[in-house]
Amino acid sequence: MKRRNDLSPETLAAQALHHLDGATGAVVPAMHSASTFARDDNYDLHEGFVYSRYGSPTTKQAQDIIAALEGADAALLFNSGMSATVAVVEALPMGAHVVAQSMMYHIGLNWLNRQAGRGVIGFDSFQAGDLDALRAAIKPGETKLVWIETPANGDWSITDIAAAAEIAHAAGAILMCDSTAAPPCTTRPLELGADISFHSATKYLNGHSDLTAGVLSARAGLAIREEIEQVRGFQGTTLPGFESWLLIRGLRTLFVRYKKASENALTFARHFANHPAIETVMYPGLPDHPGHTVAARQMSGGFGGMMSLLVAGSAGRALAVAKACTTFIPATSLGGVESLIEHRHTVSGDGYGIPENLLRLSIGIENPDDLIADLEQALAITA
Ligand SMILES: Cc1ncc(COP(=O)(O)O)c(C=O)c1O
């Protein structure tokens, strides 16, 4: 069968890059779990694979699919989102200055503060979405990495990726965009000027809450890319074959999952937008969200399933609402097919700007009427 390379991203994802096993005709890529690879009669490597800590065929297959979706030359898969971002910071020159948002995935922020406290990096933060604050936080010549996250985990504030890239580049820094909440079916950060697009692939890319993974896609020619790959090899954080195979399976339904989650979330957000028991719905898809205009420009395939609600009343009531839900599952994480609810302050604690009456919701692909009815009953019995 003739293979084509001019297919749209939806088709490439659904067909795992138009995959067909030439030897067997299998329409699903095989799963390779080997930790080591034999050399041929000339003592050369087969297709460059030597030892799975550096990469293996199934991991490469998953990387190739993600790179095609991101519009990148290549992607690197890690065994978690955190190990991917740790590798980026680790690959910077010793003492490099890093700028990141004060509202972002809180463990990432924790890690940056820890490294700054140990003198490994310099670190300053800025308010997500505020480009003047970003300019002010950068030290031209010293800042090597600007790390944005959009939509930002917590209040789902939006940062203009193209504008942030211009600001970073003018100061001699590279821009990494954590696009976990906006997978490549809606946002392609490299096309907007970012140097590295990062995802916790644990979330939408896989979509089934059954693995942890992280992925970095770098623009062509990015100097630090090789260094990052070396760090991955040193730390042994390459995603193994089985998880890569599961991820390939998840990627094949990415577009339909994300579209359905976005539709559900919009229906849900509109329902609770003027609800007497809800102070604020933080969802970039709503026109009154401060980042809506930018989000509409850079999230062409939907606003996703992530939102936060500020519950009217005490922090105690917000926690009681989370406990009273019976369809939403009270668990951390996001981007899976099942809807999750989390009293975020209980999980992250103080110091991350999370209001105590905030509930974080990851809206899945269920019937939205069931989700609306669940939150309505939880609000009613905690009134
Ligand atoms: C936006 C964001 N970035 C990064 C991470 C870290 O990814 P992982 O949990 O796969 O290490 C998370 C995890 O929740 C996240 O939500």
The ligand as an ORCA input file, in Angstrom:
! r2SCAN-3c Opt
* xyz 0 1
  C       0.391     21.998     33.210
  C       1.227     20.865     33.740
  N       2.519     20.800     33.410
  C       3.311     19.804     33.865
  C       2.816     18.809     34.688
  C       3.736     17.715     35.173
  O       3.472     16.556     34.444
  P       3.598     15.046     35.035
  O       2.590     14.929     36.132
  O       3.328     14.209     33.843
  O       4.984     14.913     35.547
  C       1.478     18.836     35.046
  C       0.930     17.799     35.940
  O      -0.158     17.919     36.468
  C       0.650     19.880     34.560
  O      -0.645     19.962     34.884
*
